[in-house]
Amino acid sequence: MWSIAICDDNRRECNEMEELLDTYCEEKKIALETELFYDGFSLCERMEAGKRYDLIFLDILMCGMDGIQVGSRIRHALDDEEVELVYMSCVMGDADLLLQNRPIGFMGKPIQKEEVYRTVDYARKLGDRFRKWFLYKKDRISYQVPYKEILYFQSVGRKVELHTLRGVHEFYGKLSEILEEGLPEQFVQIHQSYIINRDFVVRFDKERVYLKGKEGYFSISQTYRQSAGQWLLGLPLPDYVK
């Protein structure tokens, strides 16, 4: 699921932007969550508490912490280089300061529907290009889950369970279909029922894998032992038992 933040001290414009995004989701058949912030401090506090967004719309001219200061804090203090930033304002302001925060766009006010749509389309294309999200459909709605949050895929009957840091997603499908469509290199199949994310491996031997935050272990079946073993040997871990 895509996560978008809108930060604007003009509540009316903030709410109008949310309505446009809701309409966009209905037309595009995608799942999206939006959060509204009426000042830069509350957005930064939310992110400092651990919340991450795929896209943030930032008003430049805000009381207190302005949009340029918020963007700088996101990029430097929070060290978040993955979220896409889009600035909004009735005036351009200092272009050099804006560019330092590496936004993907600027939208003039009043905000236009077509411009919002083009911007979100572009952000989604960037996500696909750099392999940020796994995409799946459920009840004809498209969902997007960051690859960096996926612990493992599990085959359960006719469905696939997608286990993430935030919970479990479920949809109809097969692991073989997921592999055919392509996954980033940190994913590998270790069993006919499991594809795991190497980034969460904390310990392993030739028959078992242990993942961060999960009790017990995942068995490496005989069929996948050689390929998975070679793949796991690339990890800088001391616990591999030959």
QUIWOMO-V141611 format. One record per backbone hydrogen bond with DSSP energy under -0.5 kcal/mol. NH is the residue of the N-H (numbers start at 1). CO is the residue of the C=O. E is the energy in kcal/mol with one decimal. If there is no record, write none. Layout:
NH,CO,E  NH,CO,E
//
This chain:
2,31,-1.6  4,33,-2.8  5,55,-2.1  6,35,-2.5  7,57,-3.0  8,6,-0.6  8,37,-2.4  11,9,-0.9  14,10,-2.3  15,11,-2.5  16,12,-2.2  17,13,-2.1  18,14,-1.9  19,15,-2.1  20,16,-2.0  21,17,-2.2  22,18,-2.3  23,19,-2.1  24,20,-2.3  25,21,-2.3  26,22,-1.9  27,23,-2.3  28,24,-2.6  29,25,-1.3  30,25,-1.5  31,142,-3.0  33,2,-2.6  35,4,-2.0  37,6,-2.7  40,65,-0.6  43,39,-1.1  44,40,-2.3  45,41,-2.5  46,42,-2.0  47,43,-2.1  48,44,-2.6  49,45,-1.3  50,47,-1.5  51,46,-1.7  54,3,-2.8  55,3,-1.5  56,84,-2.7  57,5,-2.8  58,56,-0.6  58,86,-3.2  59,7,-2.5  60,88,-2.5  62,60,-1.0  65,63,-0.7  66,64,-0.7  67,60,-2.1  70,66,-2.3  71,67,-2.6  72,68,-2.2  73,69,-2.2  74,70,-2.4  75,71,-2.4  76,72,-2.6  77,72,-0.6  78,73,-2.5  80,74,-2.5  81,79,-0.8  84,54,-2.0  86,56,-2.4  87,105,-2.1  88,58,-2.7  89,107,-1.8  95,93,-0.9  98,94,-1.9  99,95,-2.6  100,96,-1.3  101,97,-0.6  101,98,-1.3  102,99,-1.9  103,98,-0.5  104,85,-2.8  105,85,-0.8  107,87,-3.1  109,89,-1.2  116,112,-2.1  117,113,-2.5  118,114,-2.3  119,115,-2.2  120,116,-2.5  121,117,-2.6  122,118,-2.2  123,119,-2.3  124,120,-2.4  125,121,-2.1  126,122,-2.2  127,123,-1.9  128,124,-2.1  129,125,-2.6  130,126,-2.2  131,128,-1.1  132,127,-2.7  133,127,-0.5  134,145,-3.5  136,143,-2.0  138,141,-2.4  141,138,-1.6  142,29,-3.0  143,136,-3.3  145,134,-2.5  147,132,-2.9  149,146,-1.7  150,147,-1.5  151,149,-0.5  151,163,-2.8  152,163,-1.4  153,195,-3.0  154,161,-2.5  155,193,-1.9  156,154,-0.5  156,159,-2.9  159,156,-2.0  160,171,-3.3  161,154,-3.3  162,160,-0.5  162,169,-3.3  163,152,-2.4  163,161,-0.7  164,162,-0.6  164,167,-3.0  165,149,-1.7  167,164,-0.5  169,162,-2.5  171,160,-1.9  173,158,-1.9  178,174,-1.6  179,175,-2.4  180,176,-2.1  181,177,-1.8  182,178,-1.1  187,184,-1.8  188,196,-1.8  190,194,-1.6  191,194,-1.3  194,191,-1.3  195,153,-2.0  196,188,-2.5  197,151,-2.2  198,186,-3.5  198,196,-0.6  200,197,-2.0  201,198,-1.7  202,210,-2.6  203,210,-1.3  205,208,-2.3  206,241,-0.7  209,218,-2.0  210,203,-3.0  212,200,-3.1  214,211,-1.9  218,209,-2.9  220,207,-2.8  221,190,-2.3  221,219,-0.7  224,221,-0.8  225,221,-0.7  225,222,-0.8  228,224,-2.9  229,225,-2.1  230,226,-2.2  231,227,-1.8  232,228,-2.8  233,229,-1.9  234,231,-1.0  235,232,-2.3  237,235,-1.9  242,240,-0.6
//
